[in-house]
Amino acid sequence: MGVRIRGLAGVVFAVAVAAGIGCQSGPRSTSNGPRRTADGKPDFTGIWQANNEAYWDLQAHSARPAIVTQPGVYPYEYARVAAAPVLALGAAAGVPASMGVVEGDGEIPYKPDALKVKQENAANWIDRDPELKCYLPGTPRVMYMPYPFQITHGTRQIQMAFAFSNASRIIHFDDKVTGPPVDTYMGHSVGKWEGDTLVVDVSDFNGKNWLDRAGNFHSDKLHLVERYTLQTPDVIHYEVTIEDPDTFTKPWKISMPIYRRMEPNMTLMEYRCVEFAEEFLFGNLRKQPLVKHWEGETMIVDITRKVPAGDKLYEWYRR
């Protein structure tokens, strides 16, 4: 049986064609090291992907049975079990352990009130995480999600196209380029070179994003300084200094390697999750529920949808 593959994200294909390159992500090196652009700078063109657990939680953490848990038989944190919404997924719902990517002491310097919000976010992950609604993931979160992204490197700007939600970024090399008329999910990015390191200043956020699935978040005062350095032709050292005076007591930093996808036929495929999230987003507004019952060999799941009263419905969508 043949496999039908849905179309590529238009912006990825168009940018790649306009730049005169293929969509494949092969080695970008020469005998003298990483390939360089016409003006002598390192060429980041290619398809890349992080390979770590920052997507789940930026901080060091032990393995957990699920993002959503409840008390188990014994009254200990380590003895918690998967809660009803994810129980049927078994081990697939689990959260892998990680050494973390937060530099220094590994702690995120939240202000006391912001820490309470973070904890509430973690306890209400299904309702609050923007990823589940397929909203644009924001920066820096988009850089370490478990989906590939493509960099097309020009002399005046760099285009980044992401598989998840057809998100994209443009890094401008002209610091006179004005920011967006309103704050955005992905921010406004202006780059410069410090030797062979690309340094990107990112601002103009709308404050509606999270940093991971653990409830770590920021406000619209977020300001990032990203640093991209080629450790090898096929590994980027990615470092981000995070500053948000409304949320954190001081700037803090994360860092990680990002790897080139080396498959000879690697192509960036779109993951248009909006259509997959429609029932999650709007199914509770149907006159007649569509998804109500599932039955397996050892489990029966019955779902009752509800509509929050008054403005709470709109607040749920705005999160």
ABEGO torsion letter per residue (X at the ends): XBBBBBBBBAAAAAAAAAAGBBABBBBBBBAAEBBBBAAGBBBABEBBBBBBAAAABABBBBBBABABBBBBABBBAAABBBBAAAAAAEAAABBBBBAEABBEAGBBBBBAAAAAAAAAAAAAAAAABAAAAGBBAEOAAAAABABBBBBBBBAABBBBBBABGGBBBBBBABAABBBBABBBAAEBBBBBBBEABBBBBBBGBAGABBABAAGBBBBAABBBBBBBBBABAABBBBBBBBBBAAABABBBBBBBBBBBBABAABBBBBBBAAAAAAAAAAAAABABBABABBBBAABBBBBBBBBBBEAAAAAAAAX
